[in-house]
Amino acid sequence: MTVACAFVLATAALGAPVDSAGHAWIGDLAPLAEADFGCEQAAHLLERAGFGGTPAEIEELVSLGLQGAVSRLVDYEQVDDSDLLPFDESGIWDPGMDPFPPSRAAAVRLGRRDGRALGVDVLPEGSSRPLQPVVDKFFYGLRSNVLETRRLALWWGNRMVTTPRPLEEKMTLFWHDHFATSEVKVRDVRKMHLQNRTLRAHATADFKSLLLAVMRDPAMLVYLDNRENVKEHPNENFGRELLELFTMGVGNYTEQDIREASRAFTGWTNEVLDFRFDAALHDDGPKTFLGRRGRLGGEEVLDIILEQPATAEFIAGKVYRYLVREDLEPALQAQLGRHLRESGYELKALLGKILSSRDFYSPPSVATQIKSPVQLVVSTYRKLGLGKAPTAPDMNSLAGRLGQQLLYPPNVAGWAGGRTWITPATLLERGNAMRSVLFPPSLEEFGHPDRRLPGIYRQVEERLAQGMTITAATKQGDAASNAMADADEEYNTRYGGYRGYAMAYERVKLIPRHVPDVDLRAMVLTAGASDAKSAVDHLLHRFLRTPLTGAGRSALVDYLAAQLDSAALDTDAAGVPEKVEEALRSTLYLIFSSPEYQLG
């Protein structure tokens, strides 16, 4: 069945339900009637259960009907994604680098003690700076991990843009925020990649399997210091965040419960990339947790947590706020929690319930969510119909400038989200970011930022090329600073910092740079636009989920008409297509800079 959504979306008040009783849908989890599922509802569904899409993708969902559209998104295993490529690893990790030392000083101590560290030998006795290879390798580990993590983030971002299973990536992003773990502390891209795969594999499975997998995840074990959680000296980080942030929420447990949970997880550690239970470090004594007493281990504690109504309500409420709206009445949260618990914590059942409900399509739920930076960038690319995410501008850097860099959440609580995404400064920055998408830099100008040495190390490289000694090449700033850089005759710290970059650049694969493949003129012509008015209507229909005022729309039409001068959209006269394209891009930039575009 062919469905044409353009006229409806361009002329209707976006977000207004076709049912005049739409306000009665608020808080109603009953399924929306199939007759009430049209273009606006399909666009809203794709916006929240994914990252938005093109008019053709919206029309396809409409043709499936409500239940078919929800099934297509939620039961995404039925959709072929074999065209998505796996992450192309650079292979930066050498034998001997595990376990990676926590500091340069620790690496040096290992080298002095064993004559070898991080897979490299200390230079023979009598050599100048015998520990330099160890220091160089330590900094190589740090630099290469950061560079490879950027590549991993860009790979994931591109997957969000190109996947035919948008809800899979949307929920993977949700869990990355919920079980927040950062490369800053983990310092091992392999662990971050493994966690990303774990979150995706369990993104819409049952919460119990997801929770257990994350609690055994090496990146999480490192991030929450559970390797230091042993029976003689329990570390409460793991138990505290498990209860406060991951499962129950504040107010549903006691400090004693935190201590007892932490004891239950003693001995949960990792052997590099594998979970390992060390019985010798585990406290097998009796514990009392949430009123239950026994020789409880970690899995028993998780089972007890999942038995609590507060847990189901906490998780269901957080999923709801992510997909629907911030305002959630306690009675509705209790109802959602009960549904989740009775389904055996099956996330698909919860998602299907929410995405099919009248409440999901009620006026307060539509076009009221401030897009996170990642969602802003990804939805822009998907609505532009890009076949791949551009790397000039760099997608993760764009989102990072706006406050959300993939694989680098600010702390274990994740990103605050909501209204915190928007301030006068970030609203201006959002517009600037979108301008760089529509008017990208030339590839010559953009270059390869992943091969750009920081100033101090670029100076070292230049001085070494001139034949200077290491000591002379690394002089910088005052005498005290130079003395610290070369304080130990066994190594030079500043030279090690430089060599770390140089060695990483040799090993980490270069990110190919390409600009967005955008042809707005072809887009609006294909949509049937022939003049400024119809072109603006198509752009508004395609990119906004909430309408501009009549004055705002008229201003855009006047602006585009002035930019076009007398040029018609469909003429191929010399120089005109380029002029039309630039005029359309300038107009779309104004739309992207509007407050309305920040809402999804």
C-alpha positions in Angstrom: 0.0 0.0 0.0 1.3 3.4 -1.0 0.9 6.2 1.6 1.7 9.9 1.0 2.6 11.7 4.1 4.0 14.9 2.8 0.8 17.0 2.6 -0.4 15.9 6.1 2.9 16.6 7.8 3.4 19.9 6.0 0.0 21.4 6.8 -1.1 19.7 10.0 -0.2 20.9 13.5 2.5 18.4 14.2 1.9 16.3 17.3 -1.9 17.0 17.4 -3.7 13.6 17.5 -6.3 13.0 14.9 -8.6 11.9 17.7 -10.2 14.9 19.4 -10.1 13.0 22.6 -6.3 12.9 22.5 -5.9 14.4 25.9 -7.8 11.5 27.4 -4.9 9.3 26.1 -2.5 10.6 28.8 -1.5 7.8 31.1 -3.6 5.3 29.1 -1.5 2.1 28.3 -4.3 0.6 26.2 -3.2 0.2 22.5 -3.9 3.1 20.2 -6.6 2.2 17.7 -5.3 1.3 14.2 -7.5 4.0 12.7 -5.6 6.6 14.8 -2.2 5.6 13.5 -1.2 7.8 10.7 1.8 9.8 9.3 2.3 11.9 12.4 2.1 9.0 14.7 4.5 6.9 12.6 7.0 9.9 12.5 6.8 10.1 16.3 7.3 6.4 16.7 10.4 6.4 14.5 11.7 9.5 16.3 11.5 7.9 19.7 12.1 4.2 18.9 15.0 5.2 16.7 16.5 8.4 15.5 13.9 9.6 13.0 13.9 8.9 9.3 13.1 10.0 5.8 9.5 10.5 4.5 9.8 7.1 2.7 10.7 5.3 5.9 7.8 7.0 7.8 5.4 6.0 5.0 6.6 2.4 5.2 5.7 2.3 8.9 2.2 3.8 8.2 1.6 1.0 5.6 2.4 -1.6 8.2 -0.2 -0.3 10.7 0.4 0.3 14.4 1.1 -3.3 15.5 3.1 -4.0 12.3 5.2 -0.9 12.8 5.9 -1.6 16.4 6.8 -5.2 15.7 9.2 -4.1 12.9 11.0 -1.9 15.4 10.9 -4.0 18.5 11.3 -7.5 17.0 14.2 -6.2 15.0 15.9 -9.6 14.7 13.6 -10.2 11.7 15.3 -7.4 9.9 18.5 -8.3 8.0 21.5 -6.2 9.1 24.2 -8.2 7.4 25.4 -5.1 5.5 26.7 -3.6 8.8 30.4 -4.1 9.1 32.1 -5.1 12.3 34.6 -2.8 14.0 37.9 -2.9 12.1 40.4 -3.2 14.9 43.9 -1.8 14.6 45.5 -4.5 16.7 47.2 -2.1 19.1 47.5 -4.4 22.1 50.9 -6.3 22.2 51.6 -9.4 24.3 53.0 -8.3 27.7 50.9 -5.2 28.0 48.4 -7.0 30.2 47.7 -6.1 32.9 48.3 -2.4 32.0 50.0 -0.5 34.8 47.9 2.2 36.5 50.6 4.8 36.2 54.0 5.6 34.6 55.6 5.1 38.0 54.1 1.6 38.3 55.4 0.7 34.8 58.9 2.0 35.8 58.9 -0.1 39.0 58.1 -3.2 37.0 60.9 -2.4 34.6 63.4 -1.9 37.5 62.3 -5.1 39.2 62.0 -7.5 36.3 64.2 -5.9 33.6 61.1 -5.9 31.4 57.6 -4.3 31.4 54.7 -3.9 29.0 56.3 -6.4 26.7 59.6 -4.6 26.2 63.1 -5.0 27.7 65.0 -2.5 29.7 68.1 -1.4 27.8 71.4 -3.1 28.9 73.3 -1.8 31.9 75.4 1.3 30.9 72.9 2.4 28.3 71.6 6.0 28.3 68.1 6.1 29.8 67.7 2.3 30.1 64.0 2.6 31.2 63.1 4.7 28.2 61.5 1.8 26.2 59.2 1.1 29.1 58.1 4.7 29.5 57.7 5.0 25.7 55.5 1.9 25.7 53.4 3.1 28.6 52.6 6.4 26.8 52.0 4.4 23.6 49.3 2.4 25.5 47.6 5.6 26.7 47.7 7.3 23.3 46.8 4.3 21.1 43.8 3.5 23.4 42.4 7.1 23.0 42.9 7.0 19.2 41.4 3.6 18.9 38.5 4.5 21.1 37.7 7.5 18.8 37.6 5.0 15.9 35.3 2.8 17.9 33.0 5.7 18.7 32.9 6.7 15.0 32.1 3.1 14.1 29.3 3.0 16.5 28.0 6.4 15.4 28.0 5.2 11.8 26.1 2.1 12.9 23.4 4.3 14.4 23.1 6.3 11.2 23.0 3.2 8.8 21.3 0.4 10.8 18.0 -1.0 9.6 17.4 -1.8 13.3 17.2 1.7 14.9 15.7 0.6 18.2 18.6 -1.8 18.7 21.1 1.1 18.6 18.8 3.4 20.5 18.6 1.0 23.4 22.3 0.3 23.3 22.8 4.0 23.7 20.3 4.0 26.6 22.2 1.2 28.4 25.5 2.9 27.8 24.1 5.9 29.7 22.5 3.7 32.4 25.6 1.5 33.0 27.9 4.4 32.4 31.5 3.4 31.9 34.3 5.6 30.5 37.5 5.0 28.7 39.1 7.6 30.9 39.3 5.1 33.7 39.1 1.8 31.9 42.0 2.7 29.5 41.4 -0.4 27.4 39.5 -0.1 24.1 39.0 -3.9 24.0 37.0 -3.8 27.2 35.0 -0.8 25.9 34.2 -2.7 22.7 33.3 -5.8 24.6 30.9 -3.9 26.7 29.3 -2.2 23.7 28.7 -5.7 22.2 27.3 -6.9 25.5 24.8 -4.0 25.7 23.7 -4.5 22.1 23.3 -8.3 22.6 21.0 -7.8 25.6 19.5 -4.4 24.6 15.9 -5.7 24.5 16.3 -9.1 26.1 15.3 -9.7 29.7 16.8 -7.3 32.2 18.1 -10.1 34.5 20.4 -11.5 31.8 21.5 -7.9 30.9 22.2 -7.1 34.6 24.2 -10.2 35.2 26.2 -9.7 32.0 27.1 -6.1 32.9 28.0 -7.0 36.5 30.5 -9.6 35.1 31.7 -7.2 32.4 35.5 -6.5 32.6 35.0 -2.8 31.8 32.5 -2.4 34.6 34.6 -4.4 37.1 37.5 -2.1 36.4 35.5 1.1 36.4 33.9 0.4 39.8 37.1 -1.0 41.3 35.7 -4.4 42.1 39.1 -5.9 41.7 39.9 -4.2 45.0 36.7 -5.6 46.6 38.1 -8.5 48.7 36.9 -10.2 51.9 39.5 -8.5 54.1 38.8 -5.0 52.7 35.4 -4.8 51.0 35.0 -1.9 48.5 31.5 -0.5 48.5 31.6 1.2 45.0 30.2 -1.8 43.2 27.4 -2.5 45.7 26.4 1.2 46.0 26.1 1.9 42.3 24.3 -1.4 41.7 21.6 -0.4 44.1 21.5 3.4 43.6 22.0 3.7 39.9 21.5 0.4 38.2 18.5 -1.3 39.9 16.5 0.2 42.8 17.1 3.9 43.1 17.7 6.0 46.2 15.5 5.4 49.2 14.8 1.7 48.7 17.7 0.2 50.6 19.9 1.0 53.6 23.7 1.6 54.1 23.8 -1.9 55.6 22.3 -3.4 52.4 25.1 -1.7 50.5 27.8 -3.2 52.7 26.2 -6.7 52.6 25.9 -6.5 48.8 29.5 -5.5 48.5 30.5 -8.5 50.5 28.5 -10.7 48.2 30.5 -9.5 45.2 33.9 -10.0 46.7 36.1 -12.1 44.4 34.3 -11.0 41.3 37.2 -9.9 39.1 38.5 -10.2 35.6 41.4 -11.9 33.8 42.0 -9.1 31.2 38.9 -9.6 29.0 37.3 -12.5 30.9 35.2 -12.6 34.0 36.8 -14.6 36.8 35.5 -15.6 40.2 38.3 -15.8 42.8 37.0 -17.9 45.6 40.0 -17.1 47.8 39.0 -13.5 47.8 35.3 -14.1 48.3 33.6 -13.5 51.7 31.5 -16.6 52.1 30.1 -15.6 55.5 26.4 -15.1 56.3 24.9 -11.8 55.2 21.6 -10.1 55.6 20.5 -8.2 52.5 17.0 -6.6 52.1 15.7 -8.8 54.9 17.1 -12.1 53.4 19.8 -13.9 55.4 22.2 -16.6 54.2 25.6 -17.2 52.7 24.7 -14.9 49.8 26.8 -14.6 46.7 26.5 -12.0 43.9 23.9 -13.9 41.8 21.7 -14.4 44.9 21.9 -10.7 45.6 20.8 -9.9 42.0 17.9 -12.3 42.4 16.8 -10.6 45.6 17.0 -7.2 44.0 14.9 -8.3 41.0 12.2 -9.6 43.4 11.6 -6.0 44.7 8.8 -4.1 43.1 11.0 -0.9 43.5 13.5 -2.4 41.0 10.9 -3.0 38.2 9.4 0.4 38.8 12.8 2.1 38.7 13.9 0.4 35.4 10.5 0.7 33.7 10.3 4.4 34.8 13.7 5.1 33.3 12.9 3.4 30.0 9.6 5.3 29.9 11.4 8.7 30.5 13.9 7.9 27.7 11.3 7.0 25.1 8.2 9.0 26.1 8.5 12.0 28.5 10.0 13.2 31.7 6.7 13.7 33.5 5.7 10.3 34.9 2.9 9.9 37.4 3.6 7.4 40.3 0.5 5.4 39.5 1.6 4.9 35.8 5.2 4.0 36.9 3.8 1.4 39.3 1.7 0.0 36.5 4.7 -0.2 34.1 6.8 -1.8 36.9 4.2 -4.4 37.6 3.9 -5.2 33.8 7.7 -5.6 33.6 8.0 -7.8 36.7 5.1 -10.0 35.7 6.6 -10.5 32.2 9.8 -11.9 33.8 11.6 -8.6 33.1 11.2 -9.1 29.4 12.2 -5.7 27.9 10.6 -6.4 24.6 7.2 -6.8 26.3 7.7 -3.4 28.1 8.8 -1.7 24.9 5.9 -3.1 22.9 3.5 -2.0 25.6 4.8 1.6 25.7 5.2 2.1 22.0 1.7 0.8 21.2 0.0 2.8 24.0 -2.4 5.8 23.7 -0.2 7.5 26.2 2.8 7.3 23.9 0.9 9.3 21.2 -0.8 11.7 23.6 0.0 15.5 23.2 2.4 15.8 26.1 4.5 12.9 24.7 4.9 14.3 21.2 7.7 16.6 20.1 8.5 17.5 23.8 11.8 15.7 24.2 15.1 17.7 24.0 17.4 15.7 21.7 20.7 14.6 23.2 23.7 15.7 21.2 24.2 12.2 19.8 20.5 12.0 18.9 20.6 15.4 17.3 23.5 14.5 15.1 22.3 11.0 14.2 18.8 12.1 13.5 20.0 14.9 11.3 22.1 12.4 9.2 19.2 9.9 9.0 16.7 12.5 7.9 19.1 13.7 5.3 19.1 10.2 4.0 22.9 9.7 4.3 24.2 6.3 3.4 27.1 6.7 5.9 28.1 9.1 8.7 30.5 11.8 7.5 33.9 12.0 9.2 34.5 15.6 8.1 33.1 17.1 10.4 33.9 14.4 12.9 30.6 13.1 14.2 31.8 12.2 17.8 33.6 15.5 18.1 30.4 17.3 17.1 28.4 15.6 19.7 31.3 16.0 22.2 31.3 19.8 21.7 27.7 19.7 22.7 28.3 17.7 25.9 27.9 14.0 24.9 30.9 12.1 23.6 30.3 8.4 23.1 32.3 6.1 25.4 33.1 9.0 27.7 30.1 9.6 30.0 31.0 12.2 32.7 30.7 9.8 35.6 29.0 6.6 36.8 25.6 8.4 36.8 25.8 9.1 33.1 24.7 12.2 31.4 22.1 14.3 33.2 20.1 14.9 30.0 16.8 16.6 29.6 16.9 20.4 30.0 20.6 20.3 30.9 21.4 19.8 27.2 20.2 23.3 26.4 21.8 26.6 27.6 22.2 29.8 25.7 25.8 28.8 24.9 24.9 25.2 23.8 22.0 26.4 21.7 24.4 28.6 19.8 26.9 25.8 19.6 24.2 23.4 18.3 23.6 25.8 15.4 27.3 26.0 14.7 27.6 22.3 14.7 24.8 21.9 12.2 26.4 24.6 10.0 29.5 22.4 9.7 27.3 19.6 8.5 25.7 21.7 5.7 28.9 23.7 4.9 31.7 21.2 5.7 35.3 22.2 5.5 37.4 21.0 2.6 39.2 17.8 3.1 42.5 19.6 2.6 41.5 22.1 5.4 40.2 19.4 7.7 43.2 17.1 7.3 43.6 14.2 9.7 43.0 15.4 13.3 43.8 11.9 14.5 47.4 12.6 13.4 47.8 16.0 14.8 50.5 16.2 17.5 49.9 18.6 20.4 52.1 21.6 20.2 54.7 20.6 22.8 55.3 17.2 21.1 55.3 18.7 17.6 58.1 20.9 18.8 60.0 17.9 20.1 59.6 16.2 16.8 60.9 19.2 14.9 63.9 19.6 17.2 64.8 15.9 16.9 64.6 16.2 13.1 67.1 19.0 13.4 69.5 16.6 15.2 69.1 17.9 18.7 69.7 15.5 21.7 66.7 14.2 23.6 67.4 16.5 26.5 67.7 19.6 24.3 64.7 18.6 22.2 62.4 18.3 25.2 63.3 21.6 26.9 60.1 23.6 27.4 59.1 26.3 29.8 61.0 27.1 33.0 64.0 25.3 34.4 62.0 23.5 37.0 59.7 22.0 34.4 62.7 20.8 32.3 64.3 19.3 35.4 61.1 17.3 36.1 60.9 16.1 32.5 64.5 14.7 32.6 64.7 14.2 36.4 65.7 10.6 36.2 68.7 9.7 34.1 66.9 6.4 33.4 64.2 8.0 31.2 62.9 11.3 29.9 59.1 11.7 30.5 58.5 14.4 27.9 60.3 12.3 25.2 58.2 9.3 26.3 55.1 11.4 25.8 56.2 12.2 22.3 57.2 8.7 21.5 53.8 7.4 22.7 52.1 9.5 20.0 54.6 8.6 17.3 54.3 4.9 18.0 50.5 5.1 18.2 50.3 6.9 14.8 52.3 4.0 13.3 49.8 1.4 14.6 46.3 2.9 14.8 44.5 2.8 11.5 43.9 6.2 9.9 40.2 7.3 9.8 39.2 8.0 6.2 37.8 11.5 5.9 34.7 12.3 3.8 32.2 15.1 3.9 28.4 14.6 4.0 26.9 13.5 0.7 24.0 15.9 0.6 22.0 17.1 -2.4 19.1 19.2 -1.2 18.1 20.4 -4.6 17.6 16.8 -5.8 15.7 16.1 -2.5 13.2 18.9 -2.8 12.7 18.3 -6.6 12.0 14.6 -6.0 9.4 15.7 -3.4 7.7 17.8 -6.1 8.8 21.2 -4.9 9.0 23.8 -7.6 9.4 27.2 -5.8 10.5 28.6 -2.5 7.1 28.0 -0.7 6.9 24.3 -1.6 10.6 23.8 -0.9 10.3 25.3 2.6 7.2 23.2 3.3 9.1 20.0 2.3 12.1 20.9 4.5 9.8 21.7 7.5 7.9 18.5 7.0 11.0 16.4 6.7 13.1 17.8 9.6 10.7 19.2 12.2 8.4 17.3 14.5 6.8 20.5 15.9 5.6 23.4 13.7 7.0 26.8 13.3 4.7 29.7 13.7 3.1 31.1 10.6 5.4 34.1 10.8 8.4 31.8 11.1 7.4 29.8 8.0 6.8 33.0 6.0 10.2 34.4 7.0 11.8 31.2 5.7 9.9 31.4 2.4 10.9 35.0 2.0 14.5 34.3 2.8 14.8 31.4 0.4 13.0 33.4 -2.4 15.5 36.2 -1.8 18.5 33.8 -2.0 17.1 32.2 -5.1 16.5 35.5 -6.8 14.8 34.6 -10.1 16.3 31.1 -10.3 13.8 28.3 -10.5 14.4 25.1 -8.6 14.3 22.8 -11.6 16.4 24.7 -14.1 19.8 23.3 -15.2 21.1 26.5 -16.6 24.8 27.2 -16.0 25.6 27.9 -12.4 22.0 27.8 -11.2 22.0 24.3 -9.6 24.9 25.4 -7.4 23.1 28.6 -6.4 19.9 26.7 -5.6 21.8 24.2 -3.5 23.6 26.9 -1.5 20.3 28.7 -1.0 18.6 25.5 0.3 21.4 24.8 2.6 21.3 28.2 4.1 17.6 27.9 4.6 18.0 24.5 6.2 20.7 25.8 8.5 18.1 28.3 9.8 15.7 25.5 10.5 18.5 23.5 12.2 19.3 26.5 14.4 15.7 27.0 15.5 14.5 26.0 19.0 11.9 23.7 17.4 14.6 21.6 15.8 16.0 20.7 19.2 12.8 18.8 20.0 12.0 15.3 18.9 
